[in-house]
Amino acid sequence: MTYDCPSAQPDMDDAHPIGLLSGSASEVRIAFFKKEALQALDWRKQFPGPEATHVFRFGARCETGRCGHYDGHSCQLGKRVKEDLEPVVDHLPPCLLRPTCRWHAERGPEVCLRCPQVATMVPGTGRLAEIAMTPEA
């Protein structure tokens, strides 16, 4: 099976927004898109550069061996999200990516309860920034 990455960069193959950043800089929350909302969105035209990560969270095809979070067997970012972050919701949020999401496939629905606090680009320092670091960083 081909999995998707729920923490992708906008320049990755098949990248597409999966949610809109909301909340505050210190407490980010993702408002996940419903399919209807994406049909009229031309995000590449409106946000052609890296600033798109200040507005959207992205999903894309998992790059496995080309990604610093993939250890050859599983996504270590998904593992850290599940193990090191507290849940921020008490039920599964709506998610278009879940059927093909690597994190969900490897870590189960518990990772989904933590997922709304993960942003594509993590500003500054703090727990989320630590979790986002690749092993070689």
C-alpha positions, 0 to 999 in steps of 0.5 A, a space after each residue: 500500500 502507498 501511504 500518505 504523510 500528514 506532515 508534508 511540505 508543499 513542494 512534495 509530490 502530490 502535496 495538498 492542504 489537509 487543514 487550515 492553521 488556527 489557534 495561536 502561535 503558542 497553541 496551534 490547532 488544525 481545522 481539517 478540510 472537508 472534501 467540498 472545501 478543497 474543490 474550489 481552492 487553488 492554493 498554489 496560485 494564492 500561496 505559491 511559496 513556502 508561506 503556504 505553511 503559515 496558512 495550511 497543513 499539508 499531506 502528500 505521498 510518503 517519501 519513505 527513504 527520502 525522509 529523515 523521519 522514516 527509519 526504514 520501517 516506520 515514521 518516527 515523527 508519528 511515533 513521537 507525536 503519539 508518545 510525546 504529545 498529549 491528546 488535544 481532542 477526545 474524538 477522531 477529527 474529520 480527516 480526508 487523509 486517514 484512509 491512507 495516512 501512515 501515522 494512522 496505519 502505524 500508530 492507530 487512532 490514538 495518534 489522531 487525537 494528537 494530530 490537530 496540534 501538529 503544524 507543517 512548520 513549527 516556529 521557534 522552540 518548545 516541545 513540538 519543535 523538539 518532536 519535529 526534529 529529525 535524528 540528524 538535526 
